Amino acid sequence: MEYLTEIKIQARIRERLKKSIINNRLAHAFLFYGPEGCGKEAIAIELAKALNCQDAFSRPCNICTSCHKISQLNHPDIKFIFPISSSWSVDDIKERLKAKAENPYKRIDLSGHTVISIEQIRELRNESKYAPYEAIKRVYIITNIDRMTRESANSFLKLLEEPPDNLLLILITSSLQGIIDTIQSRCQRIYFPQLSYEDALLVLKKYRQLVNEESQIIHIAQKNLKSIFEELDQDINEKRRIVYNYLKAVVSDNILELTEIVDSIHSKRDKNFLMEILNLLILWFLDALHIVYSGRDTDIINIDFKDEVKKFSSGYGKSNFTKILHEIERAIYNLRSNVYSPLLLTVLGIRIKRNLIRSR
């Protein structure tokens, strides 16, 4: 019997899960953790299919009824749980599940105030008391587990402490810091490293007809599959233009222009959008650092802004770019802690300006 042959990325993890299945030593609860966009959710779905596939030779086969239902995220015994907003309708949740089923590597829209609620956990605990309707193994996949409320986490602990034999729990996060120790200690942790360029391209080929811009987007998105697919659906040049205008306003001390840019970013009410802006800021200063220390403008990521980055590097080559990168990383940390975005961007602008030194 072959298992998980359809997984083309994260080979080390695939082999580890495969051996666990073959040796009948599968943990009752896994904690998949690692950087965003490295395939954690997609592999969790593949594992659920493998455990319930009806094929006699290769699991998952992606042909049988069980595989088909799990792929569509509408199997009665396989639950895919993610943070929700109290303002969402049932259709809003179904729409997000449908989008995830179409491409399990894409980011779920979690804009607004979203949490894994106590009601979601109570529903899971209640269902887990009964035998599966159709599945060989009931599987609950809970992503963004770090967004559990304390009430939800305490309720979930009761399920973790006495899990039914026919239930597998797969918890997924990009931030272990948001998960209480008692939950972590009751799970078998599996770290997912960042993808290689080749693996990111492999997934991309499966879901997209490639054109000429993929290579640049993979580098800009830092091989984060969620960001890659998001950038392909949006206009990445718009975000890079925002970054460029933000830096111009910071450098020139144009408070009015800076305020307008900050307000326009905040008006989107989208934490993921702001996160992308901050990541693009990091890439800008990494390019500047590369030019200053190597003396070459080859291999820079912001190729469409090559002249602008070169001019910036020439004018501010004596700046403490390492300190600036640290300040942006701190802003990303504060964003995850829900710091008010206009304050975050304004303070970051002040700190960037403080570390810029104009070349004479």
N, C-alpha and C positions, 0 to 999 in steps of 0.2 A: 504494500500500500504506500503510495506517495502522498505527502502532505505539503500544502502551501507552495506548490510549484509556480503558482501564478504571481507570487510576490517577487518582484524583480529588484527591489531595493532593500537596504538594511539586511544584508545576507547573514551577518552574525546573529542577529535577533531571530531571523527566520529559522536558522538551524537550531537555535536554543528552544524555540517553541515546538518545532518539529520533534525533537528528541523527547520533550516533555509529554507530547501526545503519544508517541510510540511506546514509551516506557510507562505510560499511565501514571505519570507523576506531575500532572498539571495542578498548579496551585489553585486554591479556592478564590483568591483575589490577587490581581496584578495591579501594579501602579506603573503605568507607562509615563515616563517623564523625559524631558529634553527640550531643546529649542523648538520654537514654533515652526510649523511647516516641514517637519521631517518625516511625515507619514504615519504618525501614531494612531490616528483615528482610522485611517484606511486599513492598516494592518490589524487593528482590533476587529474590524468588520470581517476581514478575511479569516481570522481565527474563529469567529462565530460561525462562519460558513463551513469551515473545515470540520468543526465538531458536530455539525448537524447534516452534512452532505449525505446523500443517499447513494452515491456512486461506490462501486466495489473496488476501484483501482486507483483513483486519484481524487483527493479531496482538498479544496472544493473543486467541483467540476464546472460550476457556473452554468449548468444546464438544468439540473433537477429542480423540482418545485421548491424545495427548501432553500437552495442557493438563490433562486430567483427572488423569493420573498424577502430574504435577508438583504440581498443587493438593493431591493426597492425600499428597505427599512419599513416594511409593513408585515413582518412575521409576528404572530401573537406572543411568542416567547422570547423574542430578541428585542430588547429595548435600547434605544439610543437616546440618552438623556443629556440635555444641555441647558445652560442658564436661560431663563425666560423672564419676560417682563409681565407684571400684573395687568398691564394695559393691553396685552396681546389677546387676540381671539384664537379660537381653535384653528381657524384657517391660517392665521399667521404662523402658528407652529407647524402645521402641515406643509405650508409653503417652504419653510426652512428645511424640513426633513426631505422634501422632494428635491430641493437643490443639492443637498448633501448626498442623496442617493445617486444623482446624475454624475457627480464628481466628488468622491469622498476626500479628495485632497484640497478642496476649496474651503475657504473660511466661512463659517456660519455668521450671518448678520446678527451681532449681539449689541447693536447700538442702543443707547439709552441705559436705564438702570435695570440690569438683568442679574438674577441670582438663581441658584438651585434651591428651590423653596422647600419648606417642610412638607407641603402638600405632595410634591413630586416624590419625596422619599417615603412618605406614608403609603402612597399608592404602590411603590415598589415592594415595600415590606409586606403589604397585604397580599399582593399577587404571589410573592415568593413562598407563601404558606402552602400553596396548592401544587399539584403535579403539573408538568408542562402539558399544554394542549396538543402540540404536534412535535416539539423538539426532542432530540435525544438529551440535549443539555441546554437548559435555559441560560441565556447570557444577557447581563445588563452592562452596557457600555455607558459610562458617565464621563463626559468630557468637560474641561474647564472646572474640575473638581475644586479648585482653589476659590471658586465663587460660591461655595456653600455658605449659607448663614450658619452661625454657631448653633442655632436650634436644629437646623438640618443635619449638621455634622454629628451632634449628639444622638439624634435619632438613627442616623446611618450606622453609627458604631454598634448599635444593637444588632443590626443585620450582619455586620462584619464579625461580631463575636460568636454568633451561632448561625452560620450560613447553612442552608439546606444542601444536601449532597449533590443535588441536580442543578446547582446554580454556580455560574462563574461570574465574578465581578471584575470588570476592567475599568480602572480609574485612569484618567488622562489629564495631564497638566503640563504647562510650560514653566511653572513656578512652584517649586516644592515649599517655598516659604509660607505660602498661604494655606498649607494643609497641616492640621494638628498632628502632633507626634503619635498619638494613639491610633490614628487611622494609618499613618505611614508604617507603623510597626506591625500591623496586621496584614500587610500586603507584601507580595514578592515584587521588589522593585526592579524594573528594567529600564536602563538608560538608553535613549535614542540619540545618537550623535547627529550633528549637522550633516546633511547630504553632500555628496560630492557633486561636482558640476555634471558629470556623466549620468549619475542617478537622477538628478533633477531633469535633465534633458530627456531621459528615458520615459519618465512619467509624462512630461509635456507632450511627447510624440504620441502617447496613447490617447490624449484628449484634444489635441489641437493639430491642425494642418500647419506645419511650420512655415514661417516667412523669414525675413532677414533680421528681425529685431530681437529674436529670442535670446541670443547669446548675451546681448547687452542687458536685457531685462533680468536674466538669471543672475548676472553679476550685481546689478543694482539691488535686486531683492535679496542678495546674500544667500542664494540657494534655498530660500524659504518658499516652499511650494504654494502656500496660501497667498503670500504676497505676489508671487509670480503670476498666478491666475487672476488675481485682483488687478494687477497692473495691465494685463492683457485685455481686461474688460473695461478699463478706464484709460484716461489719457495721462500717462506718466509724465509727459512734458509739462502738463499743467502744474503738477506737484513740484517739479524741478524749477519751474518758473517762480513759484511761490517761495521756494527756498532762496533762490537768487535775489528776489525782491526783498525778502526778509533781511538777508545779509547786507544788501545795499542800504536799507534803512538803518540798520544797526551801525554800520561803518560811518555813515554820514550824520549820525545823531538826529535823524529826521523822525521826531517823536510822532508827528501827525501821521506820516506814512506807516510807521511801525504799528501804531494803534489800529489803523485801517486794515492792515494785513492780519494782525492778531484777531481782530473782530471777525474778519471773513473766515478764518480758520475755525474759530469758536462757533460761528453760526451753523456749521455743518453738524454739530452735535454728534460727532463721530470720533470716538477715541482711536479707532484703527487708522483713520485718516491722519490724525495728529501724530500717531506713532510712526507712520510712513514718512511724514515731514521730518521728524527727528532723526530717523534712520538715514534719510537723504542728506541731512545736515552732516551726519557722521561721515558719509561717503565723500562729501565735498571737501572736508578737512583732511581726510585720508589722502585724497588726490593731491591736495595742496602740499601735504607732508611729503608725499612721494616725489613731487616735482622739486621741492626745496632740497631734499637730501640726495636724490639721484641725479638731478640736473637734466632729467629727461621728461618729456610729456607723453611718452608711449606708455601703454598699459593703464592709462587712467580710465576710470569708470564713467565719468560724466563727459563722454566724448563729444556730445552735442554742444557742451559748454566749454570746450577746450580753451578757446581764446580767453574766456572770462576767468577760468581757473588759473591759467598762466598769468594773467594780469594781476589777479589777486595774490598769487604766490610771490610774484615779483615785488608787489607793493608792500606785502606784510610778511616777508620771508623770515624775519627775526622774531616773529610772534611765538608764543608758547602754545603751539598747536596741540601738544599732548595734554596740557591743562584744559584747553577748550574742549577736547574730546571727552575728558573726564566730566566737565560741566554738562555736556549733552547727555552722557550716560546717567548722570544724577537726575537730569530732567526726566529721562525715561523711567527711572525708578519712581520719581514723584508722580508721574502720570499713572503708573500702576497703583499708586496709593491714593488715586482720585484727587490730586491737587487741582484746584480750579485752573483750567487751561489758559485763560488770558493772563493770569498772574504768573503761571509757569513760563509762558513764552516771553513775557516782558522781563522777568528776572533773568532768564537765560540770555536774552539780548544784552542786558547790562553786563553780565559776567563774560560773555564773549568779547564785548567791546573792551572790557578791562584788561583782557589778555592779548589784545591786538597791538602790535608794535609796527609802526610804519617804517619801512626801510628808507634810509637817507640817500 
